[in-house]
């Protein structure tokens, strides 16, 4: 194997590792902000969720 082919294989392997690492990081990190989309068919308001530790108005 010549030096040129060896260097080319190192560059290809390095770029594959960098691409795989960046994909893995993007896949595992949680989303910072999720926007609620109001669908045109839904007639009501979309409100943020309340505190789940408080008892609801209609709960038993």
C-alpha positions in Angstrom: 0.0 0.0 0.0 1.4 3.3 -1.0 1.5 6.3 1.3 -1.1 8.2 -0.7 -3.6 5.3 -0.4 -2.9 5.0 3.3 -3.5 8.7 3.9 -6.7 8.6 1.8 -8.0 5.7 3.9 -7.2 7.5 7.1 -9.1 10.6 5.9 -12.1 8.5 4.9 -12.1 6.7 8.2 -11.7 10.0 10.1 -14.6 11.7 8.3 -16.8 8.6 8.8 -16.1 8.7 12.6 -16.8 12.5 12.8 -20.0 12.1 10.8 -21.2 9.2 13.0 -20.3 11.1 16.2 -22.2 14.2 15.1 -25.3 12.0 14.1 -25.2 10.2 17.4 -25.0 13.5 19.4 -27.9 15.0 17.5 -29.9 11.8 18.0 -29.3 11.5 21.8 -29.7 15.2 22.9 -33.2 16.2 24.0 -35.0 18.8 22.1 -34.7 22.3 23.6 -38.2 23.6 22.6 -41.2 21.9 21.3 -43.9 24.1 19.7 -47.5 23.1 19.8 -49.2 23.5 16.5 -52.8 24.5 16.4 -54.6 22.3 13.8 -57.3 23.9 11.8 -59.8 21.2 12.6 -59.4 21.6 16.4 -61.8 24.4 17.5 -60.5 24.9 21.0 -57.5 26.7 22.5 -54.2 25.0 23.0 -53.0 25.8 26.5 -49.7 24.8 28.3 -50.0 21.9 30.7 -50.5 22.7 34.3 -48.8 21.4 37.4 -49.5 17.7 37.7 -49.1 17.6 41.5 -52.3 19.7 42.0 -55.7 18.1 41.9 -57.7 18.9 38.8 -61.1 20.5 38.7 -62.9 17.4 37.4 -60.8 14.7 39.1 -62.7 12.4 41.4 
